[in-house]
Amino acid sequence: METFIHLLPVAMFVMLAIFLFTGFPVAMVLGGVGVLTALFASLEFIDAYNMRQFALITSRIYGGIVENLVLVAIPMFIYMGTMLEKSGVASDLLHTLQVLLRRVPGGLALSVTLMGTIMAATTGIIGASVVMMTLLALPVMLNRGYNIPLATGTIAASGTLGILIPPSIMLVIMGDLLSISVGSLFLAAIVPGFLLAGFYLVYLFITSSIRPTLAPPLPGDEGPTSRGELVKMVLKSFVPPIALIVLVLGSIFAGFATPTEASGVGAAGATLLAWLNGRLNWRVMQDVLERSALTGGMLFFIFVGATAFAYVFRALGGDDLVVEFVNFVGGGSWGVLFLLMAIVFFLGFFFDWIEITLIVLPVFAPIVALLQFGTHVDQADVVIWFAILVAVNLQTSFLTPPFGFALFYMKGVAPPQVRIQAIYRGIIPFVCLQLIGLLLVLGFPGLALWLPNTLLT
């Protein structure tokens, strides 16, 4: 019986995996497994859990989620991203980038990547970004004769940059779970995020140069005929998103605002841009508010379920079991780190980033804080470095089949001739580039730590 009780936390993860594959809502699965395990463990013949502890779950949820001011930034950033989708900023930006890069090999693909990078710095809503970019860019790329796997891979990879480049909702959540500054995480993610975008640009340029038939060039007469009109178009398309980026991220990095306050600034700025573009009306506002509320409600419902799951897991000795498992595997701090990266990458084949984050980080956070890498990484920076490694790793969770969510977002709005097999083929080189980026951040921690250590010391 003692061995059985000791393995109850393992049984929780087995039950979690089984129920997640049934298609039940993630929040209900997380909370349900936690509650059912607590009830089972409290039975008289097991007596491994005191039901008086069960009442503490409610206070843990209230204190950790309801009263958490950091998490207030999430619905505001969701609103900002949804409003930007409706404001016309992205369509103007894509058209301008096409004109500027019309003589460059793969100019349209490069334009899509640059647009995804700029939009990533204004919104972290991956579903909205991928759908918006698919609707805007994919028909144009197909009409220009682009190779379908190359076109879909470019859009999918570029659309997921928003989960890493600040202001990222994932980084807000990770900062809260790991009890580290969200501003520090934002700074640490900038170089790795733009590094991945740079990899995409280099790959597309080289591929388009070697095989022009995959990405036919745009007509030379695309866009305005006079320099004055071109300058006017560039200013109109670039100034609004850049101004919003400066307002949101600049206020955080300069110390004028917390991420929560900056999210409010971003929401107000996105609303102003929609009004200036003539897109703000009652119907748009109603749609944005409804979608923001539904997305925010879904996320916070998952928070509630994950809190219940993690609390019961720890109450049953799950932390001790994880420590025993890590000691059994051996390999020291590097062995533990590679094991955690492998687990996150493997889970990315089946689960969304929020499920992985809320399940893995609370379990392994106490262990990560104790890892030591000598002169490779200062002890004070280990947790931030680990968080960025996980964030880069989780980029792959959107693109890897069978459950790459970005791929299904794209397939849902793509033209009928775009088959899922072509989408799968298209993301392979971009997943490889993401793994190269992960290895670089792993081998050169300064890529993630230089900015926060420079600007926050």
N, C-alpha and C positions, 0 to 999 in steps of 0.2 A: 504493500500500500504506500509506503514511504517513497518508493521509486516512482509509482504512478503519480503521486502528488507533485513530485519534483519535475515531472515531465508535462504537467498541465499547461505551462506557457507554450510548449512546443505544439500541444494539441490545439491551442488557440490559433496559431499560424496555419495549421493544417485546415481547420474549420474555415478560417478566413479565405484561404485559397480556393476551397471547394465552393463556398457560397458566392465569391466574386465571379466565378466562371458561370454561375447560374443566371447572371444578368440582373440580379437584384440591385437596387440603388446602393452605391458604395457606402453612403452614410448609414443606412439601415443595417448593412452587413457589419460594419465596424462596431457600431453601438450594440447591435443584437448579439454578436459573438461575445463581446465584453459582458453584457448583462447575463446571458445564458451560462457563461462559464462561471461567473460569480455565484449565481443561484446553485449551479451544480456543485461547486466547491464548498458551498456552505451547508450541504446536506450533512446530517448527523454522522453518517458512517464514514464520511470523508473529513469533514471539519478542518478544511484548509483555508477557509475564508470566513471572517466574521462579518455578518450582514450589517453590523453597526457601521463598518467602513463604507458600505454601499451608499449611505447617506452623504458621504463626503464627495461623491462623484458630482452631485449637483453644485456644491460650492466650488469644486475645482473647475467646472464648466463656467460658472458665473465669474469667478475671479480670473480665470485664464483667458476667457474669450469675450464675455459680455463687457467686462470692465477694462479690457485691454485697449488702450488708446492707440497703440501702434496699428492694430488691425482695422481701425477706422479708415486708414489709407486705402484699403482694398476696394470697398465699394466706390470710393471717389475715383480711383484709377480706372475701375471698370467703366464708370460713367464717362470719363474722359476718352477712353478708347472707343466706346460705342458712339459718342457724339462725333469724334473725328471721322469715323466711318461714314457718317451722314453729311459731313461738312463739305465734301468735294476736294479736300486738301490733297488726298492721295492721287486722284485722277489728274489734277493739274500738275502735280509733281512728276508723275510718270511721263506725261506728254512732254514736259520740258526736258527731262533726262534723255528721252528718245531723240529729241532734236539736237541736244548737245553732243551726243555720242553716235550720231548717225554714220560717221565715217570710220568708226572704230570697229574692228572685228568683233562680232557678237554684241554689238551696241545695245540691242534691245534686251538681251539677257543681262548685260551689265547694268542697264537702267533699272530692271526689275530688282536686281540685288541691291543697288544703291537705294532704291525706294524702300525696300524692306528694311534696310539698315536705318534709314532716317525715321521711318514710321515706328521702328522698334524703340527708338528713343523718345517716343511720344505716347506709346501704348504697349501694354504687356498682355493684351487679350489675344491669344494665339488663334483661337477659333475665328474671331472676327478678322484678324489680319490675313489668314490664309484664304478665307472665303472672299474677302474684299479683293485681294491680289489676284485670285483665280478669275473672278468675274471681270476685273479690269484688264489683266495682262494676257491671260491664256488665249482668248479669242484672237487678240492682235498677233501673238506669236505664231499661232497656227495659220492665220491668214498670210503671214510673211514666209511661210514654208519651213518653220523651225521643226527640228526633230522632236517628236512628242515626249520621249523620256527626258531629253535635255530640258525642254520647256517646263515640264511638271516638276522635275527635280529642282530646278532653279527656284520656282515659286514656293515649293514646300520648304526648302532649306531657308530661304530668305524670310519667309513668313514666320518661322519659329525663332528668329533671332530675338524677338521681343521678350522671350522668357529669360534671357540672360542679360541683355543690354538694359540698363536702368532707364526709366523706373519700372522694374519688374515685380509683379505680384509675388512670384516665387521667392524672390530675395527678401521681400517683406515678411513672408511666412517663415522662411529659414532663419532670418534674424531673430524672430520671436521664439522659435523652437530652440535655437542654440544660445539664446540670451546674449546676443552680440548686437552692436550698433548697426541699424539698417543703413545709415549713411556710410559706414565703413565698407559694408558689403557692396553698396552701389559703386563706390570708388574702385573696389577690388575687381569688380566685374567689367569695368570699362575696357581695359586692354584685352582680356580674353575674348570679349564680345566682338570688338572690332578686328581682332586677330582672325577669328572665324570668318567674318565678312571679307577680310582681305584674302583669305584662302579661296573663298568662293570666286572672287573677282579674278584672281590669277588663274584658277582652273578654267573658268569660262573663256578668258582671253586666249589662253594657250590652245584650248580645244577648238575654239572658233577660228583661230589662225591656221591650225594644222588641217582642220576639216571644215572649210567654209560652208559646205553643203548642209551641215547640221544647224548652222545659224546664219542664214543669208543676210547680207547687209541691207540697211534701209536705203530708200532712195535719197540721193544727194540733195534734192529740193524739198525735203521734209521740213516743215516749220516756216516761220516768218522769213520774208525776203530782205528786210532791212535790219540793220544793227540795232536801231532804236526799238523796234518791235521785239527783237530778241531780248534785249536788256529788260524791257518792261515785263515780258513773260517770265524771265528768270526771277526777277524781284517779286512778282506776284506769287510764284509757286514756292520759292525757297524761304522768303521772309516769314510767313506764318508758322510753318513747323519749327524753324530755327528759333523764332521768338518764344514759342511754347517750350521748347527744350531748355532754353536759357532760363525761363521763368521757373520751371519745375526743378531741374537739376541744379541750376545755378544758385537758386535760393537755398538748396540743401547744402551744397558744397561750400558756399560762402558763409554758412552758419546763420543765415537770416531766418531760416524756417526749418522745422522738423519735417521728416517725410510725411507725416500726417497733415501738417499745415500746407506743405507743398502740393499734396494731392488735391486739396481744395482749390489752390491756385490753378492747377492744371485743369480741373473740372470747369472752373469759371472761364479760363482761357479758351478751352475747346468750345464752350457755348458761344463765346464772343466771335470766334472764327466762323462758326456756323452762321451766325447772324450777319457778319460782314460779307460772307459768300452768298447771302440771300437764301440759305437753306433752312433757316430756323423758323418753324411754325408749330402750331399746336400739335399737329399729327406727328411730326418728327420728335418733338419733346415727349409726347406720350409714349411713342415707340422706344425711345432711348431709356426713359425711366422704367418702363416695364421690363425691358431686356436686362437693364442693370440690376433691377431688384431680383429678377429670377436667377441671374448668374451669381449675385452676391448671396442670395438665400441658399443656393446649392452649395457654395463654398463653405458657408458657415454651418450648414447642416453637417457637412463632412467633418468640420472641426469638432463639433459636438460628439459625433460618433467616434472619432479618433481619440478624443480625450478620454472617453469612457473605456475604450479598448486599452489604451496605454496605462490607465490607472489600475485596472484589474490585472494587467500583465505584470506590472511592477509589484503589486500587492501579493501576487503569487510567487514572487521570487524570480521573475523573468530576467531582471538585471544580473543577478548572480549566475543564472544559467548562461547568459551571453558571455560573461567574463570567463566562465569555465570553458565554453566552446572556443573562445579566442585563445586561451592558454593551451588548449588541446591542439589547435591548428599550429601554433608556434610561429616562428618567423620574425618575432619581434615587432616593432612598430611598423616597419615596411610591409611585413607579411599581413598585418591587420589592415593596413591601408589598401593594399592590392585586393584583399578579400572583400572589403567593403565596396570598392569600385566595381569588382566583378559582380557582386550581388545587385548593385544599383543598375548596372548595364543589363544583366539578365532580366531583372524585373521590368525593365523598359520595353521588353518584347510583349508584355502582357498587360501592363497597367499604365495609367496616366501619371504625370509627374506629381500631382497633388496626393494621390494614393501612396506613391513611393515615399514622398517627403514626410507625410504624416505618420507613416508606419515605421520607416527605417530610422529617421533622425531621432525621435524620442528614445528609441531603444539603444542606439549606438552613441548618442551624444556624451554620456558619462565616460565612455571608453576613449573617445576621440580626444577629450580634454587631457588625458593622461599620456597620449602618445608623445614620443620624443624622437627627434630626427637630427640631433646634434647640431652641427654648423649649417646643415642644409636649410633648416627653418628655425627661427627663434621660437622658443616655447610659447611666448605670448601670441604668436601669429598662427599657431597650428590650426585653431578652430576656424579662423577666417579662410585660411588656405584650403582646408578640408571642405568648407561650404562652397567655395568656388569650383573645386574639383567635382563635387556632386552636381553643381549647377551645369557645368559644361557636359558632364556625363549624361545628365537628363535631357540635353538637347536631342540625343539619339532616341529617346522614348517616344518622340513625336513622329519619327520617321521609320522606325524599324517595324516590319511586319511581324506577326499577323495583325496586331492592334495598334498600328501607328495612327494616332488620332488625326494628325494633319493630313494624312493620305485619304482618310475617309471624309474629312471636311472638303477636300479638293474634289474627290470623286462625286460628292453630292451635288456640286454646282458646275462640274466640267461638262463640255459638250459630249454627246453620245459616243463619238468616235474615240474618245480617250478611255482606254481600258485600264483596269486596275493593274494588270500585269505590266503595262508600260510605265505606270506611276512607280511600281516597285523597282523596276530597272533603273528609273531615273534617279532614285535617292541613294543608290549604292555608293557612287563616288563621293557624295556629300557626307554620308555617314563615315566614310573613311577619313575625310578631311576633319570631321569633328573629333575622331579618335586621335588623329595627329595633334590637334589642338590640345586635347586632354593630356597627351604625353608631354607636350611642351610645357604646359603649366605644372605638370608633375615634376619635370626635370629642372625647370627654372621658375621657382616660386616667386621670384621678383616680378614676373609678368602680372601676377595678381596683387602682390603686396607692396610694390613700389609706390603707387599712387596714395593709398591710405597712409603708409608710413611717412611719406613726404609731406602730404597736406594736412595730416592730423597730428603731427608731432610739434 
